[in-house]
């Protein structure tokens, strides 16, 4: 299968894994360029020329288009590689449906991911061995909101799987490592996670989750 672009990545990143979900769902092929963030490969001049924010994921399309931020990359890939004669439910053209998906994407960017970041950064920068109680409580707030979002839906933006699910499942499974989802308290969230795990490409797309856990274990000494 011909590759359609390059993805600069590190699989420990939930944002990278959300793009990998999209790639697998679309059935396209990319050239993967793994950056060793610990060694500062994302800070090299050649990469900064591509993405001055030096973040992953960063996508370089075969036509020369450069896109970074996972949310932007996912929508770009679906728009470009969907069959023009078929509606793609991953990111549909219907404005009302797309508005709901966008809201969920922005929720991930502004609430879910910052919650994970608030737990992880002190472990990395301050060398703490355990997250603060306040940071862990924020995870419960995230689960509460998602339970509401899923009140009448199988998936986060409706009855169909969308890139909103890809965006949030990768961050949430990382968050779940610190604050396990209580099925009794958040049954719809737990059911949704299980639905995502049933996707045929789930394990392949989300394999970096184990690397993330091992990274955290290395910081905290936990097993």
C-alpha positions as CSV (number, residue, x, y, z in Angstrom):
1,X,0.0,0.0,0.0
2,X,1.4,3.4,-1.0
3,X,2.1,5.8,1.9
4,X,0.3,9.1,1.8
5,X,2.4,11.1,4.2
6,X,4.8,11.1,7.2
7,X,3.8,11.0,10.9
8,X,6.4,12.2,13.4
9,X,5.5,10.5,16.6
10,X,6.1,8.9,20.0
11,X,3.7,6.1,20.9
12,X,3.7,7.1,24.6
13,X,1.7,10.1,23.6
14,X,-2.1,9.7,23.8
15,X,-2.4,12.3,21.0
16,X,-0.2,10.3,18.7
17,X,-2.3,7.2,19.4
18,X,-5.5,9.0,18.6
19,X,-4.1,9.7,15.1
20,X,-3.1,6.0,14.8
21,X,-6.7,5.1,15.5
22,X,-7.8,7.3,12.6
23,X,-5.2,5.9,10.3
24,X,-6.3,2.3,11.0
25,X,-9.9,3.2,10.6
26,X,-9.3,4.8,7.3
27,X,-7.2,2.0,6.0
28,X,-4.4,4.3,4.8
29,X,-0.6,3.9,5.2
30,X,1.8,6.4,6.6
31,X,5.6,6.5,7.1
32,X,6.2,6.6,10.8
33,X,9.1,8.6,12.2
34,X,9.7,7.9,15.9
35,X,11.2,10.7,17.9
36,X,13.0,10.0,21.1
37,X,11.7,12.8,23.3
38,X,14.0,11.9,26.1
39,X,17.0,12.5,23.8
40,X,15.5,15.8,22.6
41,X,15.0,14.7,19.0
42,X,12.0,16.9,18.8
43,X,14.2,19.9,19.5
44,X,16.5,19.4,16.6
45,X,16.5,22.3,14.1
46,X,15.3,20.1,11.2
47,X,12.1,19.2,13.1
48,X,11.6,22.7,14.4
49,X,11.6,23.9,10.8
50,X,8.6,21.6,10.3
51,X,6.8,22.4,13.5
52,X,8.1,25.4,15.5
53,X,6.1,24.1,18.5
54,X,8.1,20.9,18.3
55,X,5.2,18.7,19.4
56,X,4.0,15.3,18.4
57,X,2.1,14.2,16.5
58,X,3.1,16.2,13.4
59,X,1.9,15.2,10.0
60,X,3.5,16.0,6.6
61,X,1.3,15.1,3.7
62,X,2.7,13.9,0.4
63,X,1.4,17.2,-1.1
64,X,3.6,19.2,1.3
65,X,0.8,20.2,3.7
66,X,2.1,20.2,7.3
67,X,-0.4,19.7,10.2
68,X,0.2,19.4,13.9
69,X,-2.1,18.9,16.8
70,X,-3.9,15.5,16.8
71,X,-7.4,17.0,16.5
72,X,-6.4,18.9,13.3
73,X,-4.6,15.9,11.9
74,X,-7.5,13.5,12.4
75,X,-10.0,15.8,10.7
76,X,-7.5,16.5,7.9
77,X,-7.0,12.8,7.2
78,X,-10.7,12.0,7.2
79,X,-11.5,14.9,4.9
80,X,-8.8,14.0,2.5
81,X,-9.0,10.2,2.4
82,X,-12.7,9.6,2.7
83,X,-14.5,8.2,-0.4
84,X,-16.2,11.3,-2.0
85,X,-19.2,9.1,-2.9
86,X,-19.8,7.9,0.6
87,X,-20.6,9.7,3.8
88,X,-17.9,9.1,6.5
89,X,-19.4,8.9,9.9
90,X,-15.9,9.4,11.5
91,X,-16.3,13.2,10.8
92,X,-19.5,13.7,8.8
93,X,-20.2,16.7,6.7
94,X,-23.5,17.4,8.5
95,X,-22.9,20.6,10.4
96,X,-25.0,19.7,13.5
97,X,-23.2,16.4,13.8
98,X,-19.9,17.9,13.2
99,X,-20.5,20.6,15.9
100,X,-21.1,17.9,18.5
101,X,-17.9,16.1,17.4
102,X,-15.9,19.4,17.6
103,X,-17.3,20.1,21.1
104,X,-16.0,16.7,22.2
105,X,-12.6,17.3,20.6
106,X,-12.3,20.7,22.3
107,X,-13.4,19.1,25.6
108,X,-10.5,16.6,25.2
109,X,-8.1,19.5,24.4
110,X,-9.2,21.8,27.2
111,X,-10.4,19.4,30.0
112,X,-9.4,15.8,29.5
113,X,-5.8,16.2,28.4
114,X,-5.0,19.0,30.8
115,X,-6.3,16.8,33.6
116,X,-3.8,14.1,32.6
117,X,-1.0,16.6,32.2
118,X,-1.8,18.0,35.7
119,X,-1.1,14.5,37.1
120,X,1.9,13.6,35.0
121,X,3.9,16.8,34.9
122,X,4.6,17.0,38.7
123,X,5.9,13.4,38.5
124,X,8.3,14.4,35.7
125,X,9.3,18.0,36.7
126,X,9.1,17.9,40.5
127,X,10.1,14.2,40.9
128,X,7.0,13.5,43.0
129,X,6.3,9.8,43.6
130,X,2.5,10.2,43.8
131,X,0.1,12.7,42.2
132,X,-1.7,15.2,44.3
133,X,-5.2,14.4,45.7
134,X,-6.5,17.5,43.9
135,X,-5.2,16.4,40.5
136,X,-6.7,12.9,41.0
137,X,-10.0,14.4,41.9
138,X,-10.1,16.2,38.6
139,X,-10.2,12.8,36.8
140,X,-13.5,12.1,38.6
141,X,-14.9,15.3,37.2
142,X,-13.9,14.2,33.7
143,X,-15.6,10.9,34.2
144,X,-18.7,12.7,35.4
145,X,-18.9,14.8,32.3
146,X,-18.4,11.8,30.0
147,X,-21.1,9.9,31.8
148,X,-23.5,12.7,30.8
149,X,-22.2,12.9,27.2
150,X,-23.0,9.1,26.9
151,X,-26.4,9.3,28.5
152,X,-28.3,8.6,25.3
153,X,-25.5,7.5,23.0
154,X,-23.3,4.4,22.3
155,X,-20.4,6.7,21.4
156,X,-19.4,10.1,22.6
157,X,-20.9,12.1,19.8
158,X,-23.9,9.9,18.9
159,X,-24.6,6.4,17.8
160,X,-21.6,6.2,15.5
161,X,-17.9,6.0,16.1
162,X,-16.1,9.3,15.4
163,X,-12.7,10.9,15.7
164,X,-14.0,12.3,19.1
165,X,-13.9,8.7,20.4
166,X,-10.4,8.2,19.1
167,X,-9.3,11.5,20.7
168,X,-10.7,10.8,24.1
169,X,-10.1,7.0,24.5
170,X,-6.4,7.3,24.3
171,X,-6.2,10.0,26.9
172,X,-8.8,8.4,29.1
173,X,-7.0,5.0,29.2
174,X,-3.9,6.8,30.4
175,X,-6.0,8.6,33.0
176,X,-7.5,5.3,34.0
177,X,-4.0,4.1,35.0
178,X,-4.0,6.7,37.8
179,X,-7.7,6.8,38.6
180,X,-9.4,3.5,37.7
181,X,-12.9,4.0,36.2
182,X,-15.5,2.7,38.7
183,X,-18.1,0.8,36.7
184,X,-20.6,1.2,39.5
185,X,-20.2,5.0,39.5
186,X,-19.6,5.5,35.8
187,X,-21.3,2.5,34.0
188,X,-21.7,4.3,30.7
189,X,-18.1,5.3,30.5
190,X,-17.0,1.8,31.4
191,X,-19.3,0.4,28.7
192,X,-18.0,2.9,26.1
193,X,-14.4,2.0,26.9
194,X,-15.2,-1.7,26.4
195,X,-16.9,-0.8,23.0
196,X,-13.7,0.9,21.9
197,X,-11.6,-2.1,23.0
198,X,-13.7,-4.3,20.7
199,X,-12.5,-2.3,17.6
200,X,-10.3,-4.7,15.5
201,X,-7.4,-2.2,15.5
202,X,-7.6,-1.2,19.1
203,X,-4.6,-3.1,20.4
204,X,-2.4,-2.1,17.5
205,X,-3.4,1.6,17.6
206,X,-3.1,1.8,21.4
207,X,-0.1,-0.4,22.0
208,X,1.9,2.7,23.2
209,X,-0.3,2.7,26.3
210,X,1.9,0.1,27.9
211,X,5.0,2.2,27.1
212,X,3.3,5.1,28.8
213,X,2.6,3.0,31.9
214,X,6.2,1.7,32.0
215,X,7.4,5.3,31.7
216,X,5.3,6.3,34.7
217,X,6.4,3.3,36.7
218,X,10.0,4.3,36.1
219,X,9.3,7.7,37.6
220,X,7.3,6.5,40.6
221,X,8.9,3.2,41.3
222,X,5.4,1.6,41.2
223,X,4.9,-1.9,39.7
